[in-house]
């Protein structure tokens, strides 16, 4: 546990308690054995009681704190691990492959996440006139140890889940406090860039949103660079700095994730699915799909559907 996590008096639990310990109790209480839906304030409590398989998904801008257990995320050719007492910030939409690798029924993986809203960050930046501006190029994913002054407003936000009447008034204030702590913390440069409309990160984010919305279309680096008012070479350099990959590699991951979702939801012709996400060659689609997911499209989709059916049947059998 980071040394910065000093004991604190935690109302409702009778005495002095480490912030990370109260965080565990609150997450376990509000998440149960599954992911609870996000509240109106965008906060989500998560509990996982066993290691999970590697899952591919697009992670949107978020701040999250881990209270127990550990998770691993793969972004391009980089691997990030984060566990109890650490927080992560994701500043743009990133195609992540991640899994919980440290969890058990006795000590589940416990985390809490908060959606990062550019407008909320911008309003705080207007009050930070004269503050130091980062000179380094912020990445799109960062992990740091969580200091007590950041954990405390997160804890107070979770306490509000028991008091919805108070939450309507106090949650926005606590969200601002959390964002303020982030802006003044180790990942502050990245968070600051989210709120600046003319920042490099915001420019790359606009290009990323276009790629996600038009992933089946061919990508022209020059056209994307022109769209965000950058030179082609500068755009390519900044895109890789933020996402750890090239625009074409990013598009390929988005295409393959979209294809997997479609195959899982519908029993379609595999070649047709590949064509729908932008592949002209069925063999290339199958080859790249197998490389990413470890099995050809048809076999992978059948395995996923079987696993989903078994999980559904298990939940029905255990229901009261």
N, C-alpha and C positions, 0 to 999 in steps of 0.2 A: 504494500500500500504506500502511496506517495507520502512523504513526510509532512506535506502541507495540510493533510487532513487531520486537523486538530479536533479534540472532543468538543461537542456542542450540546447544549441543553435542548432536548427535542420534546416539544409539547405533545401530549397524547400518549407517550410511551413511558412516562414515569421516571424521570431522572436524566442523568447525563448519558449521552450515546454518541458514538462516532457518526458523523454525517453519512458515511458510506453504509453503516449498519441500518440507519433509519431508511435510507434509500432502498435497501434490500427489502425491508419490511413493507414499505409502501408499494413497490413494484409487484411483489408477490401477492399483495392484497388485491391490487386492482387489475392485474393481468391474469391471475389464476394459472391454469396450465396451457393457455393459448394466448395468442395476440389479441388484446382488446382493441376495439375500433378507436381511431383517433377522436379526441374530443373536439369541441368547437374551436378551442385554442390551438389545435394542431398537435397536442401532446399525445404520445402513445406509450403504454406500458407493455413490455414484452417479457414472456417467460417461456423457456424451452427446456424440457426435462431430459433431453438425450442429445447426443451429437447428431448432426444432420448431414445429409448428402450435400455435395456441392450444387448450389442453385445459381442459375444465371438470371439476372434481372437488371433493369435500369434503375439505379439509385438516384433519386432527385435530391435537390439541395436540402440538407438536414443536419441537425446537431443531435448527437446521441451520447449518452453516458452509460458505461457498463458498470453494474454494481456487483456482479458475480459471474464466474465462468469466463469464457474467452471465445473469440470469433476470429476467423481468418478471411481476408478478402484479397482477391487477385484482380489487379487492374493492369491490363496490358502485360508487360513483363515484370511488373513489380508486385510483391506480396506484402500485405500489411497484417499484423496481428495486434489485437487490442483486447484488454481484459479489465478486471476489476480496478476501479479507481482511475480509469482513463476515459477520455472523450474523443470523439471524432467529428470532423466537419467535412461535409461534401458540399461543394459550391456550385457545381453544374451537373447536368444529367450525365451519369457515367454508367457504361455497361460493365457491371461488376459480376464476378463469380465468387460467391462467398458461402461459408458454412460455419456453424457452431461446432467447435471441436472439444470444448470443455464444458460438460453439462451432465447432470445425473438427476434422478428423482429426489435425492436428498439435498443436492446442491445444484439447482437448475441455473441455466444461463438467464440472468436478469439484466434488462436494459430499459432505458427510457429514451424516446426520441421526440424531437420538436422540429416541425417543418420550418425552414428558414424562408421568410418572406422578404423579397427585395424592398417593398415599400416600407416595412417596419424598420429595416436597417437604414434606409435613406433618411427617414425622419430623425433617427439618432445622429447620423452623420452631420445633419444640419446644425446640431448642437455641439459638434466637436471641432468647430472652426479653430484653426491654428494648431491642431494636433499633428503629430509626426506622421508623414505619409511614407508608406513602405517603398523602398527602392528595389527590392527583390521581386522576381517573377513568382507570383503565388501559384501553387499547384491547385488541382481540383479536389484533392483528398489529403487530409492531414490528421494525425493522431498525437495527442499530448496527455500528460498527467493532469487530472482535474483538481484544481485547488479548492479549498473549502468555500471561498467566496463565490465560486461558480456552482458548487453543489447545493448551497443553501437555498437560493431561489428556485432551483429545480425541485427540491424537497417541498418547499412551500406551494409550488404549483401542483404537485401531486396531492398534497393535503386537500386542495380545493376540490378534488374529485368527490369528496364526501360532502361538499357544501356547494351545490350548483348555484344557489342564490348569490353567495359571495363570489363565486367564480366569474359571473357575468361582469362584475365590476373590477375584481382584483387580478384576474388572469392576464388582461392586457398589460397591466402595470408590471407583473412578474415577467412576462415575456420581454418587455423592454429592459428589465434588469438583467435577464439572462443574456440578451444581445449585447448589452453594455459590457458585461464581464467578458464575453467572447471578443468583442472589439478591442478590449484592452489586454487580452491574453495572448498566448503563443500563436494562435491561429488568427489573430486579429487582422493581419494583412489580407488573408483570404476572405474573411467575412466582410471586410470593408469593401473589397472589390465587387461583392454581390450587389451592394447598394449604389454603386457608382455607374450611371448609365453610360458614361464614356470610357469606362475602364477596359483594359484588354480582356479581362475575364468576361465582362458583360458582352463584349463584341464576339468572343468565341462562343458564349452561351447562345447568342442569336443564331450563329451558324449551326450549332448543335441542334437547336430546336428545328431548324429547317431540315437538317438531315433526318431527324426522327420522323418528321411529318411527311417527307418525300423519299423514304429510304429505298423505294423500288426504282427510283429514277437514277440515271447516271450522275455522278458527282464531278463537276469541273472545278478544280481548285481556284482557277482565275475568277470564275463567276462568284464563288463563295467569298473570296477575298474582296471582290468589288462590293458585294452586298454589305459587308461590315466595314467598308472603307479602310482596307489594309492592302499592302502589296502582297503578291502571292507568296514571296519568300518569307515575309514577316508573319503572314497568316499561318503558314505551315509550321514555322518555328513556335509561335505562341500556342497553336492548337496542340502540338506535341507536349509542350511544357505543362499545359493544363490537364490533358487527358492521358499522357504517357504514350500516345499512339498517333498515327497519321490519320487524316480525315477518311481515307479509304479503308483503313483498318477499323476505324470506328463504325463506318457504315456497314462493313461486313458483319460485325458483331450484332448491330441492331437488326440487320436482315435475318440473321440466323436465329436470334431470339424471337423475332416475330414469327418466323416459320415454325419454330417449336411450339409456340403458343397456339398457332392455328392447327397444327397436327394433333395437338392434345385435345382441342375443343371439337374438331370435326374429322371424320374419316374421309379425307380427300385424297385424290390422286397426288402422289408425292411430287411428280414432275410439275403438276399444276401449282402446287404450293410453292415450289422453288421459283417458278415463273412469276407468281404473284408478288414475291418479295424482291424481284429484280434479277434472278438468274436465268440466262438464256440456255445454259447447258445443264441438263439433269445430272450428268456425271460430275461436273464441277460442284454443283449444289450438294450432292451426296458426299463427295470427298471432303469438302470444307465443313459440312455438318458433322461428319464422323470425327474429324480432327478436333472439333470443339467439344462435342458432347460425348464422345467415346463410343458411339454406335451409329449405324446408318439410320436415316430418318424413320423408316417404317418400324424397325426393331425398337428404337428409342421411344417412339410414340406409344407403341404397344406396352412397353414396360411402364411408362408413366401412367397410362390409363389403368393398368392393372393395379399399380400402387395406390392410385387415387380411389379406385373401387374398394380395395381392401381397407383403406383408412376410413372410408365412409361407412362400410359395414361394421367396422369396429366401433365407431361412434354410435351407431344405431343400437348395437347390442349392449353398450354400456349406459345408454340413456335410461332414466328412471321410468 
